Amino acid sequence: MSKILIVEDELEIAELEKDYLEKEGFEVTIEGDGKKGLEKILTKEFDLVLLDIMLPNMSGLEICREARKNVNIPIIMVSARKEENDKVKGLECGADDYITKSFSPSELVARVKAHLQRYDRLVSGNLENDIIEVKGLRIDKTAHRVFVDGVEKIFTNKEFDLLTFLAQNPNRVFTKEELFKTIWEMDPSGDIATVTVHIKKIREKVETDSQNPDYIETIWGKGYRFKAQV
């Protein structure tokens, strides 16, 4: 049974989310305080987090940023804010998904299931590890881990999917539209700006100088290309 943590200070909303998820067989815990929510996430006892942005004592954005230093489970931002800039901020902090509080219960459950299924596939240890190595970059596809010069970097699911896709298709230019369609095909509410945000976050983790990248090049007017030889 998958364990889900809801970090939400509006009890009515949290209880509604809890009810629908429990009907689907999930074990659900609610936490209304930001700092306590982060503490619970860092225990690594949960399989997925539904995280509100506006919380007492610590914002959801701060929680997500701190959590990503230690955990790579799916984090879905849940907020009343619908502006694109808020979505970008959430993704930049390491969230895997962002939905607004106008969502339907069925949408929430569908997204939770989709992220858990993807995560389970990525971390499954039943097969021999599939590794991609390019100079100091090592991508362990089976274990869902990334190392740069032997140091592990924490990646969100979407960051990992995007980096892996590019690394598996080196020396080929992909437009933002192509990358969005490939990596975010299950999220019809997203937008292409998401690709730029994730490329920026990936570069911050794998590049020595993100302004002069060794791995992921920007081909102006076209898109992005992964260098096979560096």
C-alpha positions as CSV (number, residue, x, y, z in Angstrom):
1,M,0.0,0.0,0.0
2,S,1.5,3.3,-1.1
3,K,1.7,6.0,1.6
4,I,0.8,9.6,0.7
5,L,1.5,12.7,2.7
6,I,-0.8,15.7,2.3
7,V,0.8,18.9,3.5
8,E,-2.2,21.3,3.6
9,D,-3.4,23.8,6.2
10,E,-7.0,24.0,4.9
11,L,-8.5,21.0,6.7
12,E,-11.6,20.7,4.6
13,I,-9.5,20.4,1.4
14,A,-7.1,18.0,3.0
15,E,-9.9,15.8,4.3
16,L,-11.5,15.7,0.8
17,E,-8.2,14.7,-0.8
18,K,-7.7,12.1,1.9
19,D,-11.2,10.6,1.4
20,Y,-10.8,10.1,-2.3
21,L,-7.3,8.7,-2.0
22,E,-8.3,6.3,0.8
23,K,-11.1,5.0,-1.4
24,E,-8.4,4.0,-3.9
25,G,-6.5,2.1,-1.3
26,F,-3.8,4.6,-0.4
27,E,-2.7,5.2,3.2
28,V,-2.9,8.9,3.8
29,T,-1.4,11.3,6.4
30,I,-2.3,15.0,6.8
31,E,0.0,17.6,8.1
32,G,-1.1,21.3,8.3
33,D,2.2,22.9,9.4
34,G,5.0,23.7,6.9
35,K,8.0,22.8,9.1
36,K,6.4,19.7,10.4
37,G,5.5,18.7,6.9
38,L,9.2,18.9,5.8
39,E,10.2,16.8,8.8
40,K,7.7,14.1,7.8
41,I,9.0,14.2,4.2
42,L,12.6,13.7,5.3
43,T,11.7,10.6,7.3
44,K,11.4,9.0,3.8
45,E,8.4,7.0,5.0
46,F,6.1,8.3,2.2
47,D,5.8,7.4,-1.5
48,L,4.3,10.6,-2.7
49,V,3.6,14.1,-1.4
50,L,0.7,16.5,-2.2
51,L,2.1,19.9,-1.2
52,D,0.3,23.2,-0.8
53,I,2.2,26.4,-1.5
54,M,0.7,28.7,1.2
55,L,1.5,27.1,4.6
56,P,2.1,28.3,8.1
57,N,5.8,28.5,9.3
58,M,7.3,27.4,5.9
59,S,6.0,27.7,2.4
60,G,5.5,24.8,0.0
61,L,8.2,26.2,-2.3
62,E,10.8,26.2,0.6
63,I,9.7,22.7,1.6
64,C,10.1,21.3,-1.9
65,R,13.5,23.0,-2.3
66,E,14.8,21.5,1.0
67,A,13.2,18.1,0.4
68,R,14.9,17.7,-3.0
69,K,18.3,17.7,-1.3
70,N,17.5,14.4,0.2
71,V,14.5,12.7,-1.4
72,N,13.4,11.9,-5.0
73,I,9.8,10.7,-4.5
74,P,7.1,12.4,-6.6
75,I,6.0,15.8,-5.2
76,I,2.8,17.3,-6.6
77,M,2.2,21.0,-5.8
78,V,-1.5,21.8,-5.1
79,S,-2.3,25.5,-5.1
80,A,-5.1,28.0,-5.6
81,R,-2.7,30.0,-7.7
82,K,-3.2,29.5,-11.5
83,E,-0.6,32.0,-12.9
84,E,2.1,30.6,-15.1
85,N,4.8,32.2,-12.9
86,D,3.6,30.3,-9.9
87,K,3.7,27.0,-11.8
88,V,7.3,27.8,-13.0
89,K,8.4,28.5,-9.4
90,G,7.0,25.2,-8.3
91,L,8.8,23.3,-11.0
92,E,12.0,25.2,-10.4
93,C,11.9,24.1,-6.8
94,G,11.7,20.4,-7.9
95,A,8.0,19.6,-8.0
96,D,7.0,16.8,-10.5
97,D,3.6,18.3,-11.2
98,Y,1.4,21.3,-10.4
99,I,-2.4,21.3,-10.1
100,T,-4.7,24.0,-9.0
101,K,-7.4,23.6,-6.4
102,S,-10.1,23.6,-9.0
103,F,-9.1,20.0,-9.9
104,S,-11.7,17.2,-9.9
105,P,-11.2,14.3,-7.4
106,S,-10.8,11.9,-10.4
107,E,-8.0,14.1,-11.8
108,L,-6.1,14.1,-8.5
109,V,-6.3,10.4,-8.2
110,A,-5.3,9.8,-11.8
111,R,-2.2,12.0,-11.4
112,V,-1.2,10.4,-8.1
113,K,-1.5,6.9,-9.7
114,A,0.5,8.0,-12.8
115,H,3.4,9.4,-10.8
116,L,3.5,6.4,-8.5
117,Q,3.5,4.0,-11.4
118,R,6.3,5.9,-13.2
119,Y,8.4,6.1,-10.1
120,D,7.9,2.4,-9.4
121,R,9.1,1.5,-12.9
122,L,12.1,3.8,-12.6
123,V,13.3,2.4,-9.3
124,S,12.6,-1.2,-9.9
125,G,15.6,-3.4,-9.2
126,N,14.4,-6.5,-11.0
127,L,16.6,-6.0,-14.0
128,E,20.3,-5.5,-14.5
129,N,21.0,-1.8,-14.2
130,D,21.0,0.1,-17.5
131,I,23.7,2.7,-17.4
132,I,24.5,5.7,-19.7
133,E,27.9,7.2,-19.2
134,V,29.4,10.3,-20.9
135,K,32.7,11.5,-19.4
136,G,31.9,12.4,-15.8
137,L,28.1,12.0,-16.1
138,R,26.6,8.6,-15.1
139,I,22.9,8.0,-15.5
140,D,21.6,4.8,-13.9
141,K,18.3,4.3,-15.6
142,T,17.3,1.3,-13.5
143,A,18.0,2.8,-10.1
144,H,16.9,6.3,-11.2
145,R,20.1,7.8,-10.0
146,V,22.5,10.4,-11.5
147,F,26.1,10.9,-10.7
148,V,28.5,13.7,-11.7
149,D,32.2,12.9,-11.1
150,G,31.1,10.3,-8.6
151,V,28.8,12.6,-6.7
152,E,25.1,11.8,-6.7
153,K,22.7,14.5,-7.7
154,I,19.0,14.5,-6.7
155,F,16.7,14.6,-9.7
156,T,12.9,14.9,-9.9
157,N,11.2,12.3,-12.1
158,K,10.6,14.7,-14.9
159,E,14.2,16.0,-14.8
160,F,15.5,12.5,-14.9
161,D,13.2,11.5,-17.8
162,L,14.3,14.6,-19.8
163,L,18.0,14.1,-19.2
164,T,17.8,10.4,-20.0
165,F,15.8,11.0,-23.2
166,L,18.3,13.5,-24.4
167,A,21.3,11.3,-23.5
168,Q,19.8,8.4,-25.3
169,N,19.4,10.4,-28.4
170,P,22.8,12.3,-28.7
171,N,23.8,14.7,-31.4
172,R,20.1,15.3,-32.4
173,V,18.3,18.6,-32.0
174,F,14.9,18.4,-30.3
175,T,12.5,21.4,-30.3
176,K,10.8,22.4,-27.0
177,E,7.5,21.1,-28.6
178,E,9.0,17.7,-29.3
179,L,10.5,17.4,-25.8
180,F,7.2,18.5,-24.2
181,K,5.2,16.0,-26.1
182,T,7.6,13.2,-25.3
183,I,8.1,13.9,-21.6
184,W,4.8,15.5,-20.5
185,E,2.4,13.6,-22.7
186,M,0.2,12.7,-19.7
187,D,-0.2,16.3,-18.6
188,P,-2.5,18.1,-21.1
189,S,-2.7,21.2,-18.8
190,G,1.1,22.0,-19.1
191,D,2.9,24.4,-21.3
192,I,6.1,24.4,-23.3
193,A,7.8,26.9,-20.9
194,T,8.1,23.8,-18.6
195,V,10.9,22.5,-20.8
196,T,13.0,25.6,-20.4
197,V,12.6,25.4,-16.6
198,H,13.7,21.8,-16.5
199,I,16.7,22.2,-18.8
200,K,17.9,25.1,-16.5
201,K,17.5,22.9,-13.4
202,I,19.3,19.9,-15.1
203,R,22.2,22.2,-16.1
204,E,22.6,23.5,-12.6
205,K,23.1,19.9,-11.4
206,V,25.3,18.4,-14.1
207,E,27.2,21.3,-15.7
208,T,30.4,22.8,-14.3
209,D,29.3,26.1,-15.9
210,S,25.6,26.1,-16.7
211,Q,26.1,29.2,-18.9
212,N,28.6,27.3,-21.1
213,P,27.2,23.7,-20.9
214,D,29.3,20.6,-21.8
215,Y,26.4,18.3,-22.1
216,I,23.1,20.0,-23.1
217,E,23.6,22.6,-25.8
218,T,21.0,25.3,-26.8
219,I,20.7,25.5,-30.5
220,W,19.3,28.9,-30.9
221,G,16.0,29.1,-32.9
222,K,15.8,25.2,-32.9
223,G,15.9,23.6,-29.4
224,Y,18.4,21.5,-27.4
225,R,21.0,18.9,-28.2
226,F,22.9,16.5,-26.1
227,K,26.6,16.1,-26.9
228,A,27.8,12.5,-27.3
229,Q,31.4,13.5,-27.0
230,V,32.7,16.1,-24.5
